Amino acid sequence: MPDSTFDELLNAYGDATMMVKAADTAQWIGSGDVVFLATPRLIALLEAATCAALAGRLAPDLTSVGTRVEVDHVAASPIDAKVHAHAEVIDVVGKRVSFAVSATHTLATGQSKRIGVGTVTRVIVNRDNFS
């Protein structure tokens, strides 16, 4: 598949959602000692949104792998907060796909707040390379 066909990915977007549970906290994961959403778990959700943006848009023999993450985790999300991640393709260079990512949480009170923002880069690869 020629690289130029990947230009069609520009502006594709995807979403992922989760409810924060004890196993998603910094204390549980070991990335801190607070009982709030761990940054590594936020990053995993943001990457899930990037995968959702590419879902069904690549040939069956292709997939993508994460190569760079730059995220600011700007607010704490307690257990039972609903977290929504959004990713949009903002640049395609060859097989490298860059995404603008953001996340918000909604508390039981209905209050919503942006909790994360940044960029994620993935590279399109042949699945056979990972067999």
Buried (B, 14 or more C-beta within 10 A) or exposed (E): EEEEEBEEBEEBBBBBBBEBEEEBBBEBBEEBEEBBBBBBBBBBBBBBBBBBBBEEBBEEEBBBEBEEBEBEBEBBBBBEBBBBBBBBBEEBEEBBBBBBBBBBBBEEEEEEBEBBBBBBBBBBBEEEEEE
